[in-house]
Amino acid sequence: MEPSKEAAQSLPPPPRGDRVADAPEQPRRDVLRPRIGEEGRRARDLGRKRMRLVRRGFVAVVILLAFAGVGLALRPRPVPVDVATAARGGLVVAIEETGIARVKDRYVVSAPVSGTVSRQLLEPGDTVAERQVVAEIAPLASPLLDVRTRSEAQARLSAAASALGQAEAQEKRATAAEALARAELSRARSLAEGGSLAAQQLDRAEFEARMRAEELSSAVFAVKVAAEQVRVARATLAAEGGSSDRHIEVLAPASGRVLRVLQKSEGVVQAGAPLVEIGNPEVLELVVDLLTTDAVRVQSGTPVTIQGWGGDRALPARVRKVEPSAFTKPSALGIEEQRVNVIAAFSDPRRDWAALGDGFRIEARLVLWQGEDVLKMPQGAAFRRGESWAVYRVVSGKARLTPVQIGHRGDTEIEVLSGLDPGAVVVVHPGDRVKEGARVQVLE
């Protein structure tokens, strides 16, 4: 029985190709959905608009937050810096160097001649008086002779002895001739007085007597020379390997104490060799070698503070003079430096520094300038900017480049003449990241 036309119109359309023929029938939405009015439709559209606005606002907020995060990430971070405050106070400009204490008047006693010096009985610290014997020098021992030299010496002795005998014989001959000449002269004078002898013959007799006297005198001197030659030849053989008992005494030039014994044992020394050093340890001076660039600022009377000498307190002293000649001295790094000695004297009595001795090490601090009320800041805050100096001040968390004029430079601080006020905060040791207007972060 076929359905009616009205029933067929109310039935759902037949399923499409992918639907199963026996699927349950679904009611139509437009049939089942209740119909709404105009007001409901407006309310629905308004709600949809609100949802769209909310979604758009949320997306906009997310985008703004993203841009803000990127901006914050790309923004330069504050530079961490160390700061200090410019303040008024005392400032000292000083030079610190090591030096030594030395005896002011010292004498080095040397050997006056070459020879063999005796063993030194004096010890460092012994007291000596002026003109006291401090050493004895004996002549050098004769050298040993080899066979050839000994034979030659013996031959010279024999020749000298023969020459002596010959000279003695000549002396005897001259003596006899002189005696004969005197006798002939005596007879000639007797005859001349009687008128039996001519004056010419008398003159000849006198001349003959004088000649024979001169020959005798020459013979006597020849005997002496030959005797001395024999003595020299015998001395060469007799003194072989021996020494003389004669010696020379070396005397102390002044009273004082022995500082150093330079030749302790007995031995051969040459003329001018140092033997002993004498001085007065109660009169000390301080010697500090400074760079010539620092020494030009030191004057006579500059106050000096002696530290690191082993005592329980610092010792005051004053510069006595700056030596006029410099010398070259290598530094700890091996660099040759031009230095000059600065001599200072103690201001306190000797009982305060009696423990110091010759050559003792000291640490000297020379005060070149001192101010009681000056504006100062750390040296590391100032840097060169062209021909002048500048600093970075910290103002509201930012670095501000400020030109300054500096004065005296101390050990760690520097005097500020202009450009800063007391209480100004400056950057210490600014790095390459610190620029004008850069944000800085003060390290604790």
C-alpha positions in Angstrom: 0.0 0.0 0.0 1.6 3.2 -1.0 1.8 6.1 1.4 -0.2 9.1 0.8 1.2 12.3 -0.7 1.1 14.3 2.6 2.9 11.5 4.4 5.5 11.4 1.7 6.2 15.1 2.0 6.7 14.8 5.7 9.2 11.9 5.4 13.0 12.8 5.3 14.8 12.7 1.9 16.3 9.4 1.0 19.9 8.8 2.1 22.8 9.6 -0.1 25.2 7.1 -1.6 27.5 6.8 1.5 24.6 6.4 3.9 23.2 3.1 4.9 19.7 2.5 3.7 18.5 1.3 7.1 20.0 4.3 9.1 17.7 5.8 11.6 15.9 8.9 10.5 17.2 12.2 11.9 14.7 15.0 12.5 15.4 18.2 10.7 16.9 21.1 12.7 14.7 23.7 11.1 11.8 21.6 12.0 12.8 20.8 15.6 14.5 24.1 16.4 12.2 26.5 18.0 11.7 29.6 16.2 13.1 32.7 17.8 12.0 36.3 17.6 13.7 39.4 16.4 14.9 40.3 19.9 16.6 37.0 20.4 18.4 37.3 17.1 19.7 40.7 18.1 20.9 39.4 21.4 22.7 36.6 19.7 24.5 38.9 17.3 25.5 41.2 20.1 27.0 38.3 22.0 29.0 37.3 19.0 30.3 40.8 18.5 31.4 40.9 22.1 33.2 37.6 21.8 35.0 38.8 18.7 36.1 42.0 20.5 37.3 40.0 23.5 39.4 37.7 21.3 40.8 40.7 19.4 41.7 42.4 22.7 43.3 39.3 24.0 45.4 39.0 20.9 46.4 42.6 21.0 47.5 42.3 24.7 49.6 39.2 23.8 51.2 41.1 20.9 52.0 44.1 23.1 53.4 41.9 25.8 55.6 40.1 23.2 56.9 43.5 21.9 57.5 44.7 25.5 59.5 41.5 26.2 61.5 41.9 23.1 62.2 45.5 23.9 63.3 44.6 27.5 65.4 41.8 26.2 67.1 44.1 23.7 67.5 47.0 26.1 71.2 47.4 27.3 71.8 46.2 30.8 73.3 48.5 33.5 77.1 48.4 33.7 78.3 47.2 37.1 80.9 49.6 38.5 82.8 50.4 41.6 82.3 53.9 42.9 83.8 56.2 45.5 82.9 59.6 47.0 85.0 62.7 46.7 85.6 64.1 50.1 87.9 66.5 51.9 90.7 65.3 54.2 94.4 64.9 54.6 96.7 63.9 51.7 100.4 62.9 51.8 102.6 62.6 48.7 105.5 60.3 49.5 108.1 57.9 48.0 108.8 54.5 49.5 112.0 52.7 48.7 114.3 50.2 50.5 117.8 51.3 51.6 120.6 50.4 54.0 122.2 51.9 57.1 126.0 52.3 56.8 128.9 53.7 58.8 129.5 57.3 57.9 133.3 57.3 58.3 134.9 54.0 57.2 138.5 53.2 56.3 139.8 50.3 54.2 143.3 49.4 55.3 145.4 48.1 52.3 148.8 46.5 52.0 151.4 49.2 51.3 153.9 46.8 49.6 153.8 43.3 48.1 154.7 40.5 50.5 153.5 37.8 52.8 150.9 39.1 55.3 150.6 37.5 58.7 147.4 35.8 59.9 144.9 38.3 61.1 144.1 38.1 64.8 141.4 40.8 64.9 137.8 39.8 64.6 134.8 41.9 63.4 133.6 44.0 66.3 137.0 44.4 67.9 138.1 47.8 69.0 141.2 49.3 67.6 143.1 52.5 68.5 144.8 54.9 66.1 148.3 53.8 65.0 147.6 50.3 66.3 149.3 47.5 64.4 146.6 45.6 62.4 148.8 43.5 60.2 152.4 42.6 59.4 153.9 42.1 56.0 157.1 40.2 55.5 159.2 40.1 52.3 158.5 37.4 49.8 160.6 34.2 50.0 163.3 33.7 47.4 162.4 31.4 44.6 164.0 27.9 44.4 166.8 27.5 41.8 166.9 24.8 39.2 170.1 22.9 38.3 171.1 25.3 35.5 170.4 28.4 37.5 172.3 27.0 40.5 175.3 26.2 38.3 175.3 29.6 36.8 175.1 31.1 40.3 178.0 29.0 41.5 180.0 30.0 38.4 179.3 33.7 39.1 180.4 33.2 42.7 183.7 31.7 41.5 184.2 34.4 39.0 183.5 37.1 41.6 186.0 35.4 44.0 188.6 35.4 41.3 187.9 39.0 40.5 188.3 39.8 44.1 191.7 38.2 44.3 192.8 40.1 41.2 191.6 43.3 42.7 193.4 42.7 45.9 196.6 41.9 44.0 196.2 45.2 42.1 195.7 46.9 45.4 198.9 45.5 46.7 200.8 46.5 43.6 199.3 50.0 43.7 200.3 50.3 47.4 203.9 49.4 46.7 204.1 51.8 43.8 202.6 54.5 45.8 205.1 53.9 48.6 208.0 54.0 46.1 206.6 57.2 44.6 206.4 58.9 48.0 210.0 57.9 48.8 211.2 59.2 45.5 209.4 62.5 46.1 211.0 62.8 49.6 214.5 62.4 48.1 213.8 64.8 45.3 212.7 67.5 47.7 215.9 66.9 49.8 218.1 67.3 46.7 216.1 70.3 45.5 216.6 72.0 48.8 220.4 71.5 48.5 220.4 72.8 44.9 221.4 69.5 43.5 218.2 68.8 41.6 216.5 70.8 39.0 212.9 72.1 39.6 211.6 70.2 36.6 212.7 66.9 38.1 211.0 67.8 41.4 207.8 68.5 39.6 208.0 65.2 37.8 208.5 63.4 41.1 205.5 65.1 42.6 203.4 64.2 39.6 204.5 60.6 39.9 203.5 60.5 43.6 200.0 61.8 42.8 199.5 59.3 40.0 200.5 56.4 42.3 198.2 57.7 45.0 195.3 57.8 42.6 196.0 54.3 41.3 196.0 53.1 44.9 192.6 54.7 45.6 191.2 53.1 42.4 192.6 49.7 43.4 191.0 50.0 46.8 187.5 50.8 45.2 188.0 47.8 42.8 188.5 45.5 45.8 185.3 46.8 47.4 183.4 46.2 44.2 184.7 42.7 43.8 183.9 42.0 47.4 180.3 43.1 46.9 180.0 41.0 43.8 181.1 38.0 45.8 178.6 38.8 48.5 175.7 39.1 45.9 176.7 35.7 44.4 176.8 34.1 47.8 173.5 35.6 48.8 171.8 34.2 45.7 172.8 30.7 46.8 172.4 31.2 50.5 168.9 32.8 50.3 167.4 30.1 48.1 163.9 29.2 49.4 164.4 31.3 52.6 162.9 34.6 53.8 164.1 37.6 55.7 163.2 38.4 59.3 162.4 41.9 58.4 158.7 42.9 58.2 156.5 46.0 57.7 153.9 46.9 60.2 150.5 48.1 58.9 148.9 50.7 61.3 145.2 51.7 61.8 144.5 55.2 60.4 141.9 56.0 63.1 140.2 54.7 66.2 137.1 52.6 65.8 135.9 49.0 65.5 136.7 46.3 62.9 133.8 46.1 60.5 135.1 43.4 58.2 138.3 41.3 57.9 139.1 41.0 54.2 142.3 39.0 54.5 142.0 36.5 57.4 144.7 33.9 56.7 148.4 34.3 56.1 149.3 34.6 52.4 150.9 36.6 49.7 149.3 39.9 48.9 150.0 42.5 46.3 150.5 46.2 47.0 147.1 47.8 47.4 145.2 44.6 48.4 142.5 45.4 51.1 143.2 43.8 54.5 140.7 45.1 57.0 137.9 47.6 57.2 137.6 49.9 60.2 134.9 52.4 61.1 132.8 53.8 64.0 129.4 52.0 64.1 128.0 54.6 66.5 127.8 57.1 63.6 125.4 55.7 61.0 123.8 57.3 57.9 120.9 56.1 55.8 121.4 55.4 52.0 118.3 55.1 49.8 118.7 54.8 46.0 115.8 56.5 44.1 115.0 56.8 40.5 116.4 60.1 39.1 112.9 61.1 38.2 111.9 60.9 41.9 115.2 62.3 43.2 114.7 65.6 41.5 111.8 66.3 43.8 113.8 65.5 47.0 115.6 68.4 48.7 117.9 68.7 51.7 115.8 68.6 54.9 113.0 66.5 53.4 111.4 64.4 56.3 112.0 60.7 56.1 110.2 57.9 58.1 112.2 54.7 58.6 110.1 51.6 58.7 110.7 47.9 58.4 114.1 48.0 60.3 113.1 45.5 63.0 112.1 47.9 65.8 108.7 48.4 67.4 108.2 51.9 66.0 109.2 54.1 63.1 112.2 56.3 63.3 112.3 59.9 62.1 115.1 61.2 59.9 115.8 64.0 57.4 117.6 64.1 54.1 121.1 65.4 54.4 122.1 65.5 50.7 121.4 64.0 47.3 124.5 62.8 45.6 125.3 64.6 42.3 126.1 61.6 40.3 123.7 58.8 39.3 124.4 55.1 38.4 122.8 52.4 36.4 121.1 49.6 38.3 118.9 46.7 36.9 115.4 46.4 38.3 113.7 43.2 39.4 112.4 42.8 35.9 115.9 43.2 34.4 115.3 46.7 33.1 118.3 49.1 33.5 117.3 52.2 35.6 119.2 55.4 36.4 119.3 55.8 40.1 120.9 58.2 42.6 121.8 57.8 46.3 119.9 60.0 48.8 121.7 60.3 52.2 119.7 60.8 55.3 120.5 61.3 59.0 118.7 60.1 62.1 116.7 62.7 64.1 116.5 60.7 67.3 119.4 60.0 69.6 121.5 56.8 69.1 119.8 54.9 72.0 116.6 54.7 69.8 118.4 53.0 66.9 121.4 51.4 68.6 120.4 47.9 67.3 121.0 49.0 63.7 124.4 48.2 62.2 126.4 48.7 59.1 124.6 47.3 56.0 121.3 46.7 57.8 118.2 46.9 55.6 115.6 49.6 56.1 112.4 50.9 54.4 112.3 54.6 53.9 109.3 56.8 53.3 110.2 60.3 52.0 107.4 62.8 52.5 107.4 65.3 49.5 104.2 67.2 50.3 101.4 67.1 52.8 98.0 68.8 52.9 95.5 68.8 55.8 92.2 69.8 54.1 92.1 69.0 50.4 89.4 67.6 48.1 90.6 64.1 47.1 89.4 61.0 45.3 90.9 57.6 44.4 93.6 57.7 41.7 91.8 55.0 39.7 88.8 57.4 39.1 90.8 59.9 36.9 91.8 59.1 33.4 93.4 61.0 30.5 91.1 62.7 28.0 93.3 64.5 25.5 95.6 66.8 27.3 93.4 67.1 30.4 91.9 64.7 33.0 88.3 63.6 33.4 86.1 61.3 35.6 82.7 59.7 35.3 80.2 60.9 37.9 77.2 58.8 38.8 74.0 61.0 38.5 70.6 59.3 38.7 72.0 55.9 37.8 73.8 57.2 34.7 77.5 58.0 34.0 78.3 61.6 33.2 81.6 62.6 31.8 83.1 65.4 33.9 86.4 67.2 33.2 88.5 67.8 36.3 91.8 69.4 37.2 94.1 67.4 39.5 96.9 68.4 41.8 99.2 66.4 44.0 99.2 62.6 43.6 99.4 60.5 46.8 99.9 56.7 47.2 96.2 55.8 46.5 94.5 59.2 46.3 94.7 62.3 44.2 94.0 66.0 44.8 91.1 67.5 42.9 91.5 71.2 42.2 88.3 71.8 40.2 85.5 70.0 38.5 84.0 68.1 41.5 82.2 69.1 44.7 82.5 67.2 48.0 80.2 64.2 48.1 80.3 63.6 44.3 80.1 59.9 43.4 82.7 58.9 40.8 83.3 55.6 39.0 86.6 53.9 40.0 88.5 52.2 37.2 85.9 52.7 34.4 86.0 50.1 31.7 85.3 50.4 28.0 81.5 49.9 28.5 81.2 53.0 30.6 80.2 55.8 28.3 78.5 59.2 28.6 74.9 58.6 29.6 75.3 54.8 30.1 73.3 53.3 32.9 75.4 51.9 35.7 74.8 49.6 38.6 76.8 50.3 41.8 78.4 47.2 43.2 78.1 46.6 46.8 
